[in-house]
Amino acid sequence: MDVYDITIIGGGPTGLFGSFYAGLRGLKTKLIDVLPEMGGQLTALYPEKYVYDVAGHPKILAKDLAKNLATQSQLFKPTICLGEKVANLVRVENASVWQAVTDKSSDHYTKTVLLALGAGACVPKKLDIDYNHAFENNCIFYAVKNKDNFKGKNILIVGGGDSAVDWANEFSAYATHVTLIHRRDQFRAVQTSVEEMAKNKIDVKTFYELKEIQGHDRVENVVIFDNRTGKEETIPIDVIVINIGFVINLDFLKSWGLKMDVNAITVNEKMETSLPGVYAAGDICAHLAKLKLIATGAAEAATAVNFAVTFINPSAKAFPGHSSNLNLSI
């Protein structure tokens, strides 16, 4: 049985930084992720989106941040298992280790586990109207992976969160026309982004929803309506971007015996879950002072790793000192 000190489940920003920090603490580390590439949502959903709230970067493309994190995570040469979905987490009592069972292998044994699953097993919410599904990834998008698809186009954005508002601001620089509709007049996006949107050439329509998509080989027009009055409007549109949230299924975590707080794993100040030797960090966990930021996910990963060290070796120090004081050859 090949037993690792820590196995990190999740290859997004929190998991990647956790992998690096585990190496920094001298832990034999494995990382497992269901996606075929590292980066999580940064690469799967938002590769062309700028990230502004990461220390040391005034702004950075999500795909570049993911690349940097992946490079950093490899400094101590952890074992990486991509394209594997963890189906179960089983305590091997006679060996006092955990077994992570995936859809490809059951040969993942570890003394501790760090769950860095982001928002969990989630998929974008789809439109609740009839439309030609052949338009998807052609002129209807739930993620922006290639900004060239939007240059010189009439774009409709549906949503009121950070992604919707950020893309509206981004597209306003090179699209022919940008329309954003939101079913309320309150936005979930960062206030500065909403204020920027008001200054840009964006047709913002609050209390509006999408009723119909018209077109033969591709989108040609859409029908939108005011949900207060029912008044309809038909506007010419080439491309639609849907950012209305995600459908999240975390039932598999409950079956592992983890204590949950709605759609998140309950942790304490050490990032410990209700299972011994199992920690959680990033968007997947919940505690009293929770902020869902990449920056706080990194801090939580470092906290989890440090206390995993003390779980493995109770005589070890949780705080090893600053990295600048360590004798490293990387």
PyMOL commands that set and color helices and strands:
alter all, ss='L'
color gray80, all
select helices_A, chain A and resi 13-24+41-44+62-73+133-135+147-150+162-171+191-199+251-255+282-284+294-312+323-325
alter helices_A, ss='H'
color red, helices_A
select strands_A, chain A and resi 3-9+29-33+50-51+60-61+79-82+86-92+97-102+109-115+121-124+140-141+154-158+177-182+202-206+208-214+221-226+232-236+239-242+246-249+265-266+278-280+285-286
alter strands_A, ss='S'
color yellow, strands_A
deselect
rebuild
show_as cartoon
